[in-house]
Structures are given as structure tokens and as C-alpha cells.
Amino acid sequence: MQLSQQQSHKGRAWRDKMAGRIITVGGLTVLVTLAVLIWHLLYVTSPLLLTPSLKSVNSWSVPQNEQLLLLEDVSAGRTVLSMAEDCQLNLYQAKAPRSSDMELLKTLPQSCQVSTRALHHGGERYLFQLGGDGLIRMERLIRVAQRIERMQELSFLVKPALPEVIQHWQVALSQRWLTVAIQSDQQWHIHWVSRDRPLDNFTQELDGSGRLLLLPSVKSALWYEDNQAVFTSPDSSQRIVTQQPIETVTAFPDHKAVLIGLEGGEVQKWSSFNQQGQFVYQQIYTLPEQVSIRQMQMFSGKDLGVILSHEQELLLFLGSTGEILQRHTLDKPARGFFLSGNKLFVHHNSSIEQWHIDHASSIVSFESLWEKVWYHGYEEPDYIWQSTTSADTAQAKYSLVPLVVGSLKAALFALMVAIPLALGAAIYTAYFVPDSLRSWLKPGIEMLEAVPSVVIGFIAAIWLVPVVEHHMLAIVLFLWGLPVGLIISAFLQKPVSRWFSLKWQSGWELIMAVPLVLLIAWLAFESGGSLQQWLWPQGWFTDSHTYSSKNALVVALALGLAIVPSIYSLAEDAIYEVPSHLRQASFALGATRAQTLRYVVLVAAYPGIFSSVMLGLSRAFGETMIVLMVTGNTPVADWDPFSGLRALTANIAIELPEAEVNSIHYRILFFTALLLFAFTFVINTLAELIRGRLRRHYQNV
């Protein structure tokens, strides 16, 4: 018998030891998983803090006595177009990927009576020739196997005829327009030709004493001389005056903004916006450092730009804010540069030097994430999230304020619905009803948490959205009238209960509440429909630009109902676990049940109630499917309950599958995930600390 007991004790001790080890391993696994998750989030987002840098990679020799017309990505096997002294066009290519020598690939014969220009547009190479007869030819250089072919796309005669003396001519290209400007002694002749319909063309004439910058994407030209500039288009003209004479002007890729360099090194950015159908330019900012601009080019779809100054410096700057990130002085004079991805090709007198720009895809600033930024085409600074653009030349916008405001708006509005319902139900079941009824009500309410959030979101998107859109005022009246009606019923409960026996004086009010809620709903919908027609005839309110059918009110109803069980369960436990002798002592001192609830029970249960509300806020802030299906996913930074929103969680679910790995978009999405994790972690930790305080408080009572 004694041996059997010893074996039993040994077996129990072994099982306890194994259970302890399993629990320890499980806990350590959770901690390691949490650490790996945090490390991965920090690993992906940490490059956002890095500053771009320039590093010389390779160089190629080019003929010194030739004029470079078109510079491309030499390292990728692309050709360089130059014009020799005999006016022949030569195409050069690197002999090998790592070779520093160039070889002549092809020669394009050309007469010296023809003037030539070349440029890049939309990833293609274009060649423009102006003959003495006034004929302008536009050709596209294409590569077929190892051959370079010329494909003529457009040709037209300059009207009126060419001036006797051409001082200068330039060409610009957009998706729709080909623009050619020819300068004579007296005038600038600007010819606009539609690429789709060449017969659709017109001519402008400007004072020939000034200089010109063509902006074909916005169908405008910028004429400037001394300290004045004129933005001119066929429909409008705007003159601006600067304090210093204008030295140079360069345009951003979308042609909606320009950098104006003044004498002394001051550089101003001017951007356009649409004002009643006309483009109006206004100054946005001034670069914080003095720069004498020679050439500027922006990264495709990014906010990072490169400036080549007359002082032979390369500057990296942010186009949206003007912040100078780095300055690098070149060892020898440069004629120009070409930007391709993270590669920078600088053309010197007898060589082409390749530079690599590190961390170019991680460029972001605190201002662009959290402050208002004045983007091209906008009338004023604003918080904008627009990760995808309609064209490669447009800027992506990564303001996190609309996403954070959307998450907070959804969570706080949901709490306005959830807190009264959850705390009211918790107080009722934990304090007023007998245990026999509580054993039925509490599990029934908690079972609502088993309903998947996607089901709630689906029902809200299909059924609730049309109801709120057509009966919006009725919904608002019902939400306002429900607590008023329940309070009135609470005052009527005591005199009415005297008509019942002692056995039925508690619990019967639930039966009375059902028809009361239905009555309030019927009165709200009956009066709300007529009142809405009277206040907003013909749908005036719902048709306004600020109203969205998938608005914060719908989110509050759907998300509020989803988080009710979470808040209710913890709050109900906190109220129910208040020691009974505290309540009995209050009753013994002559306090009523309402006074005991207010001054004793709720005070003792306050830490648990606060913890439940914080956990409910964390659940609402981290909810994905409901806000994804119901909100409309419009990133707007306002607190209007009738407008749409986009939450952090929904934004990650929508855009992460389409984001390019290691791009700035990809890293910012991971940064929003880190923000989401930090918020929920802090809220949950705070709630757990308060719950621990509650347990210690009970132990000392």
C-alpha cells in the first residue's frame, strides 16, 4: 500500500514536472515569436531612416569632339547618341557589361543643313530634325535584335515659314502634344501639334528677347526675362514678378510644377492648380540652401530628385518639401546627367561616369508622413494618401494622418455605440438579476463574439448600408431615443413591480424591454422619414459631396456590435467579483441599491471596467474585415461622421499584396503595421496592468 502511494506520488510529480516544462516551452515560444515579429517589422522599416548616398561605380570613354544628344543606361547595354563634327549621328554602346570602352554601333547619315534634337519620353527615344525648308520630322529609335531602326511617327511644316535667322529652337513632348519653339530676333514661334491628330495644331508667338520653357503636359509655356515670368497657354496668361532676376527654370516630370532659380542661388518652387478650368501657379516653398541649378531630374514615381549645379555639385533633394539630403562635389566638370532607376550617369567632356544612389527607394521625411504637404495640382497643403498614381511622372503621396484618423474615428465611434450597450448589460446581469437568470444571459451575450467579423461586415455592407442611407435620420433618432426610453422604463419599474409577487419582481423587466425597444424603433422610423423629407428634400444631404453611403455611422453600428461582447465579458466579471460584504455594508448603512451601485460597486470595479473599455478600443482599432467591407476605404483626414474613411488595417490588407517588395510603398505599409502593433500592444499592456491592480486590490480587501 505504501509502495503504491509512493509510485502515485512519483507519477504525479513527473506529470507536474512535464506540464511545467511544456508550459515554459510554450511561453518561451510565444515570446520568441513576438520578438521575431518585432525584429522583422523593424528590419523592413529601418531603411526609412537612412539617408541616400552617392557611390561611383564605373566610367566609359566617349569621343571628346562629338556633341552628346542622348544619354541612356550604358550599363544595361543601351546606346548613346552623339553628333560628330561632320553632322553624322553616331550610336555608341559599351563593349561589355564591365568594360570601360565604347564601340561604334551604327552611324546615321545626316546633312549639316538639318538641325537635330533628341529626348526621352515614356521609356522611348525620339529624334527630331528641323530642315531648312521648315519641315520637322519626329522619329522613334527602336532596337530590332542588334540593329537600331528609325521609325517616323510625325512630320509637319512650320507655319508661318522659318525666320531667316534661327537663334535657338527646342522641342518638348507629352502623351498628347508635340511642341516646337523656334526663336528669332523678334519672336518666339511656338507650334503645338496633336500626336493623335496632326491636323489639330495651332501657333503661339511670344517676345523673342526672353527665354522659354515648354510645358506640354499642361499645354503651357513659361517665358521669363530679368525678374518676371509669364505662364502662358492658349486660354490664359499669368505673370509673376520675382525679387531677383531669373537665372534658370526647370520643370518637374508632370509639368505641373517648376523650380525657378534666381541670381544669388535662391530657388523657388511654383506649382499649378485648376481654378475654374484654368491652371494658376503659386509659390510653394523656397529651397533651404542656395543652389545655382543647371539641370534637374526626378526619380520616376518618387519624391527624390537630383540637381546638377553650375558649381559642379550633385544634390539629392525631396521634391515635395525641398529638403536637401546630400551634396556631393564632382571631381571634374559635367555637361549633364541621366537618371535611370537607382543609377546616375554623369556626362563629362570625354567620359560618362556611373553613380549608384543607395537607399533611393526608402526616401521619406517626417513632414511628408505627419504634416500637411503641398503637392502638385493642389490648391493648398493637405494630408493625402495616394500610393498609386495615374502616371509614372506623378508623385506618390504617403501621409499617414488620414489612415490614423480613419482608424481612430472608426474605433471611437464604435465605442460610442458599444460602451452604453456593453456596460449597461454588464451592470444589469452582474448586479440586478438573480444568478439563475445570469447563468442564461451572460453566455448568450458572450456567444455573439463567436460570430466571425467577416459575417458582420458582409451583413452591414449588404443590408445596413442601404438602410442607413435611406433612413439616416431615423437611425440617429433611434440611437438617441433608446437610452431615454430605457431610463424612463427604469423609473417605472419599481411602481409596476409592486403588482407582481416577490418571485417575479426581478427579471420580468427584460420581457417589457423588448416591446419598448420595438416601439422606440417604430416611432423613430415613422417620424424620422417624414422629418428627413422635410429637412432635406430631394436627397439634398445625402447627395452632397461630403456624404458617403459607407460612412462612419455605419461603421459605428457594425463595429460597435462586434466589440460589445469583449467589453461586456470583462466588465461584467469585474462588477460581479466585487466582494459581497462591501455591498452588504453599504446596505447596512441605509444606502439604496442605486446608491450602492454608484458609490461602492462601480468604484471598486472601475479598474476592471476601464480595462475592458481599453481592450475594446484595441479590438476596434485592430479590426480589419468590418472596416474593409463597410467604410468605402476613402483616405480622408476628417471627423465627419457622414464621410468615408480608411483604417490602417484595411489599408494594409488592400495594398500589401500589390506593393513591390523593398519599395518605399512596401516599407511604409510595414511601418503602418508597426504603428498598429505598437498601439494595440500599449493598450493591451495598460489594460492588463490595471487588471492586475484590481486583483491585488481584492486581495487586500
TORSE-908021 format. One line per 2 residues: for each residue x, y, z of C-alpha. Coordinates in steps of 0.02 Angstrom, whole numbers. Layout:
<nodes>
X,Y,Z  ...
</nodes>
This chain:
<nodes>
0,0,0  140,118,46
235,70,-113  81,108,-218
64,280,-138  249,317,-172
229,267,-355  74,377,-366
168,525,-292  313,496,-412
195,487,-560  107,646,-505
274,735,-481  332,678,-654
171,739,-735  184,905,-644
365,924,-699  321,885,-881
173,1002,-876  284,1139,-807
412,1112,-945  279,1112,-1081
204,1272,-1013  378,1350,-1002
419,1300,-1181  251,1367,-1240
279,1533,-1152  456,1549,-1221
391,1507,-1395  264,1648,-1382
399,1770,-1326  518,1714,-1465
380,1731,-1595  340,1905,-1530
524,1952,-1536  542,1886,-1715
387,1983,-1767  453,2144,-1693
625,2115,-1769  553,2086,-1942
446,2243,-1933  597,2345,-1878
708,2263,-2010  591,2309,-2152
554,2486,-2092  728,2536,-2031
789,2589,-2207  661,2731,-2199
780,2815,-2077  930,2804,-2193
992,2950,-2298  1030,2919,-2483
1212,2921,-2535  1309,2926,-2698
1441,2798,-2744  1545,2795,-2903
1531,2628,-2993  1603,2636,-3169
1652,2751,-3312  1663,2743,-3502
1766,2844,-3625  1674,2941,-3761
1741,3045,-3907  1781,3219,-3846
1748,3307,-4012  1567,3249,-4026
1409,3328,-3956  1310,3210,-3846
1125,3215,-3892  1050,3071,-3793
1120,2986,-3638  1049,2821,-3577
1084,2675,-3460  1251,2622,-3530
1273,2481,-3402  1115,2396,-3468
1176,2394,-3648  1080,2549,-3703
1156,2659,-3837  1222,2836,-3827
1178,2955,-3969  1303,3089,-4017
1334,3204,-4166  1507,3215,-4246
1586,3370,-4322  1528,3315,-4496
1347,3313,-4430  1337,3122,-4436
1240,3039,-4294  1337,2902,-4205
1266,2770,-4090  1389,2702,-3961
1372,2553,-3847  1480,2480,-3708
1586,2335,-3772  1550,2227,-3619
1447,2248,-3460  1602,2291,-3357
1706,2365,-3495  1759,2548,-3491
1768,2564,-3680  1630,2611,-3802
1611,2543,-3978  1525,2621,-4127
1365,2525,-4158  1289,2621,-4303
1305,2784,-4399  1151,2880,-4456
1194,2990,-4606  1131,3169,-4596
1158,3333,-4687  1229,3483,-4597
1081,3582,-4663  972,3488,-4537
968,3533,-4353  940,3389,-4231
869,3368,-4056  838,3208,-3956
747,3167,-3794  670,3029,-3689
485,3011,-3659  386,2866,-3586
535,2749,-3594  560,2781,-3781
694,2877,-3877  643,3012,-4001
741,3104,-4134  684,3273,-4203
753,3355,-4358  721,3532,-4422
763,3558,-4605  797,3719,-4697
629,3701,-4785  537,3713,-4618
494,3528,-4611  503,3450,-4439
520,3261,-4429  488,3160,-4272
564,2985,-4271  570,2849,-4140
730,2749,-4119  690,2566,-4091
801,2415,-4071  768,2260,-4176
885,2120,-4124  1057,2201,-4139
1001,2339,-4258  942,2516,-4221
797,2568,-4333  715,2737,-4361
526,2741,-4365  447,2903,-4424
294,2950,-4320  255,3128,-4368
307,3268,-4485  239,3442,-4517
286,3608,-4595  319,3759,-4486
186,3891,-4517  222,4030,-4548
386,3996,-4635  550,3986,-4541
631,4152,-4494  789,4198,-4587
895,4186,-4430  859,4050,-4302
943,4089,-4138  883,3935,-4047
749,3802,-4057  687,3673,-3934
562,3531,-3929  456,3451,-3794
342,3301,-3793  194,3241,-3691
73,3099,-3711  -41,3208,-3816
60,3356,-3884  219,3386,-3982
281,3563,-3951  417,3650,-4052
479,3825,-4008  588,3924,-4130
672,4086,-4076  711,4229,-4196
771,4405,-4163  597,4469,-4132
487,4324,-4077  467,4150,-4009
361,4044,-4127  280,3901,-4030
199,3763,-4133  78,3643,-4048
38,3482,-4143  -75,3342,-4081
12,3173,-4089  -152,3082,-4122
-223,3207,-4247  -83,3307,-4332
-210,3420,-4416  -259,3482,-4243
-122,3613,-4220  -101,3797,-4179
38,3926,-4157  84,4049,-4020
201,4197,-4031  296,4274,-3886
428,4406,-3863  591,4338,-3930
703,4431,-3808  666,4312,-3664
697,4128,-3633  569,3989,-3639
523,3827,-3552  393,3715,-3634
263,3626,-3525  166,3517,-3649
81,3407,-3518  -19,3558,-3458
-23,3641,-3631  77,3791,-3570
243,3878,-3593  345,3978,-3468
425,4137,-3539  548,4227,-3425
666,4376,-3431  750,4478,-3294
639,4467,-3139  474,4424,-3222
399,4264,-3292  239,4228,-3386
145,4062,-3385  52,4065,-3549
-71,3946,-3631  -196,3964,-3772
-332,4007,-3646  -245,4106,-3509
-90,4200,-3456  -16,4231,-3283
127,4349,-3246  235,4335,-3090
371,4452,-3027  522,4395,-2926
634,4500,-2815  792,4444,-2906
824,4413,-3092  784,4237,-3151
936,4133,-3199  860,3965,-3247
697,3870,-3243  672,3681,-3244
512,3579,-3238  455,3429,-3138
410,3274,-3241  222,3306,-3237
250,3489,-3292  131,3546,-3154
272,3623,-3054  436,3711,-3092
593,3763,-2999  641,3945,-3031
822,3986,-2993  862,4168,-2954
1025,4263,-2952  1113,4233,-2788
1062,4050,-2777  883,4062,-2713
772,3926,-2786  581,3937,-2780
456,3802,-2819  297,3856,-2908
152,3735,-2931  -12,3745,-3027
-189,3700,-2980  -351,3702,-3075
-453,3857,-3040  -618,3855,-3135
-543,3766,-3283  -380,3866,-3289
-209,3822,-3219  -150,3950,-3091
29,3945,-3023  79,3994,-2847
238,3981,-2746  250,3830,-2630
421,3841,-2548  600,3901,-2562
746,3781,-2551  833,3799,-2382
1004,3811,-2465  1068,3917,-2609
1090,3821,-2772  1131,3878,-2948
1031,3749,-3049  1098,3683,-3213
990,3526,-3231  859,3437,-3126
779,3266,-3142  659,3171,-3028
651,2986,-2992  503,2906,-3080
356,2897,-2958  463,2950,-2810
489,3109,-2713  679,3105,-2733
762,3221,-2858  938,3258,-2919
1006,3432,-2957  1166,3471,-3052
1227,3645,-3007  1341,3763,-3102
1465,3740,-2959  1483,3558,-3014
1387,3487,-2867  1261,3345,-2865
1120,3374,-2741  988,3249,-2684
827,3333,-2625  645,3296,-2585
530,3370,-2716  380,3389,-2600
466,3482,-2458  628,3548,-2535
738,3466,-2403  918,3444,-2462
975,3268,-2417  1153,3266,-2482
1278,3372,-2580  1423,3295,-2674
1558,3393,-2767  1615,3318,-2933
1799,3299,-2971  1783,3364,-3150
1660,3474,-3246  1497,3393,-3300
1389,3435,-3450  1233,3345,-3392
1166,3184,-3319  1035,3050,-3345
938,2959,-3208  882,2778,-3232
816,2688,-3079  949,2699,-2944
1085,2734,-3075  1150,2907,-3111
1252,2934,-3270  1353,3096,-3274
1421,3158,-3441  1593,3239,-3433
1695,3308,-3579  1771,3141,-3627
1686,3013,-3516  1522,2951,-3443
1529,2911,-3258  1404,2797,-3173
1350,2829,-2994  1240,2718,-2886
1114,2801,-2769  1096,2696,-2612
930,2693,-2516  839,2786,-2655
683,2679,-2626  675,2723,-2441
661,2911,-2453  533,2982,-2335
529,3127,-2213  435,3162,-2052
347,3306,-2138  283,3200,-2282
215,3069,-2160  137,3176,-2024
119,3355,-2087  22,3440,-2225
116,3440,-2390  81,3549,-2541
80,3431,-2689  70,3472,-2874
-104,3514,-2934  -175,3552,-2760
-237,3722,-2709  -168,3709,-2532
-67,3591,-2420  -161,3437,-2363
-145,3263,-2288  -151,3144,-2436
-127,2957,-2452  -111,2907,-2635
11,2764,-2655  -32,2731,-2838
-32,2866,-2970  -111,2881,-3141
58,2910,-3225  240,2871,-3188
279,3056,-3185  159,3091,-3041
211,3092,-2859  155,2955,-2740
89,3028,-2577  112,2939,-2411
32,3043,-2274  -14,2928,-2129
-131,3053,-2048  -287,3001,-2149
-256,2818,-2102  -228,2852,-1917
-379,2969,-1912  -482,2837,-2001
-434,2702,-1876  -466,2816,-1727
-630,2878,-1799  -693,2701,-1828
-636,2644,-1655  -703,2793,-1558
-870,2798,-1648  -887,2611,-1619
-854,2637,-1433  -994,2765,-1428
-1112,2625,-1477  -1028,2483,-1384
-995,2562,-1213  -1177,2603,-1168
-1238,2433,-1228  -1096,2331,-1152
-1085,2420,-984  -1274,2430,-968
-1289,2244,-999  -1142,2208,-881
-1218,2309,-738  -1386,2228,-764
-1328,2047,-767  -1193,2065,-632
-1291,2170,-507  -1478,2165,-533
-1534,1995,-599  -1529,1835,-495
-1394,1706,-528  -1517,1588,-611
-1556,1716,-747  -1375,1774,-758
-1319,1597,-800  -1426,1611,-958
-1397,1792,-1008  -1207,1801,-989
-1165,1652,-1103  -1294,1710,-1229
-1215,1883,-1244  -1038,1812,-1248
-1089,1694,-1389  -1102,1847,-1501
-912,1853,-1502  -911,1687,-1594
-990,1769,-1747  -848,1800,-1874
-812,1982,-1909  -823,1948,-2096
-1004,1894,-2073  -1043,2054,-1979
-956,2156,-2113  -1050,2065,-2251
-1220,2093,-2169  -1178,2276,-2136
-1119,2305,-2316  -1269,2218,-2396
-1411,2264,-2279  -1360,2401,-2157
-1284,2522,-2284  -1445,2545,-2385
-1547,2559,-2225  -1437,2698,-2156
-1434,2787,-2324  -1624,2793,-2340
-1665,2808,-2154  -1516,2902,-2086
-1613,3023,-1976  -1720,2881,-1911
-1564,2785,-1857  -1499,2939,-1766
-1667,2966,-1679  -1670,2783,-1628
-1494,2793,-1553  -1543,2949,-1457
-1713,2885,-1404  -1659,2713,-1345
-1566,2767,-1186  -1703,2894,-1145
-1836,2760,-1160  -1739,2636,-1055
-1710,2766,-919  -1897,2804,-915
-1935,2618,-903  -1811,2604,-759
-1907,2736,-661  -2070,2647,-698
-2002,2477,-649  -2018,2500,-460
-2203,2552,-452  -2252,2425,-583
-2159,2284,-493  -2274,2305,-341
-2412,2224,-442  -2310,2063,-453
-2270,1936,-322  -2099,1934,-239
-2044,1789,-350  -2072,1890,-512
-2011,2061,-454  -1838,2032,-531
-1807,1983,-712  -1976,2024,-787
-1912,2194,-848  -1822,2104,-990
-1988,2048,-1060  -2052,2227,-1051
-1894,2296,-1135  -1921,2201,-1298
-2086,2285,-1347  -2018,2451,-1280
-1868,2443,-1397  -1981,2396,-1542
-2095,2542,-1501  -1949,2664,-1497
-1886,2596,-1664  -2059,2613,-1743
-2080,2793,-1680  -1904,2838,-1740
-1930,2769,-1915  -2104,2842,-1932
-2054,3017,-1877  -1878,3011,-1950
-1935,2976,-2128  -2054,3124,-2133
-1930,3238,-2044  -1791,3190,-2164
-1900,3230,-2315  -1944,3398,-2238
-1766,3446,-2189  -1677,3378,-2344
-1797,3373,-2490  -1743,3275,-2645
-1599,3196,-2551  -1504,3360,-2533
-1399,3300,-2385  -1359,3126,-2450
-1314,3197,-2621  -1188,3321,-2550
-1003,3295,-2586  -962,3261,-2402
-1088,3120,-2382  -1041,2939,-2416
-1160,2792,-2405  -1022,2692,-2320
-988,2816,-2181  -930,2816,-2000
-1108,2796,-1937  -1123,2626,-2022
-952,2577,-1954  -1004,2630,-1780
-1157,2518,-1784  -1071,2365,-1860
-905,2377,-1768  -990,2431,-1607
-1097,2274,-1604  -943,2169,-1642
-845,2231,-1491  -992,2230,-1368
-957,2050,-1308  -773,2090,-1273
-813,2241,-1165  -964,2157,-1085
-873,2000,-1030  -731,2086,-938
-839,2225,-864  -969,2100,-804
-837,1994,-717  -764,2150,-635
-934,2205,-567  -987,2031,-514
-824,1996,-422  -841,2147,-308
-844,2067,-133  -1020,2046,-69
-976,2111,104  -945,2283,29
-1121,2287,-40  -1193,2219,122
-1101,2352,222  -1174,2487,109
-1349,2415,131  -1323,2409,319
-1284,2595,320  -1452,2630,237
-1395,2653,56  -1514,2605,-84
-1466,2485,-223  -1436,2630,-342
-1326,2720,-215  -1230,2560,-178
-1203,2532,-364  -1142,2709,-394
-1033,2739,-240  -973,2564,-197
-986,2434,-336  -936,2542,-485
-796,2624,-386  -724,2456,-337
-747,2385,-513  -683,2540,-603
-509,2470,-643  -588,2315,-722
-715,2420,-818  -578,2535,-881
-476,2383,-932  -624,2312,-1029
-651,2477,-1122  -466,2485,-1167
-469,2308,-1233  -624,2351,-1332
-534,2503,-1405  -387,2391,-1451
-504,2266,-1534  -592,2404,-1632
-428,2487,-1684  -359,2321,-1746
-517,2260,-1835  -492,2226,-2020
-637,2143,-2109  -779,2254,-2047
-691,2418,-2087  -631,2344,-2252
-807,2297,-2309  -909,2441,-2236
-805,2601,-2240  -783,2631,-2426
-594,2645,-2394  -580,2831,-2432
-422,2904,-2352  -487,3071,-2288
-423,3157,-2131  -583,3224,-2055
-701,3178,-1913  -862,3198,-2011
-974,3051,-1960  -1058,3053,-2131
-898,3038,-2235  -796,2885,-2276
-632,2830,-2200  -488,2709,-2224
-413,2618,-2074  -232,2561,-2053
-282,2379,-2053  -391,2392,-2208
-254,2488,-2299  -128,2350,-2264
-250,2217,-2323  -287,2313,-2484
-115,2371,-2537  15,2250,-2469
-20,2112,-2598  12,2237,-2739
162,2326,-2662  333,2297,-2739
449,2212,-2615  576,2332,-2536
496,2483,-2619  454,2638,-2519
270,2590,-2529  311,2417,-2459
413,2488,-2315  284,2618,-2267
150,2483,-2261  260,2386,-2140
284,2547,-2042  95,2564,-2025
91,2383,-1965  222,2430,-1836
115,2577,-1780  -35,2463,-1767
62,2335,-1666  132,2470,-1550
-40,2544,-1518  -125,2378,-1480
24,2319,-1377  22,2476,-1268
-167,2471,-1245  -169,2285,-1202
-22,2304,-1083  -106,2451,-996
-268,2354,-980  -176,2202,-909
-83,2310,-782  -248,2384,-723
-323,2211,-709  -176,2155,-603
-202,2306,-493  -382,2254,-473
-331,2079,-417  -209,2149,-289
-343,2266,-226  -463,2121,-196
-328,2025,-105  -306,2168,18
-493,2198,48
</nodes>
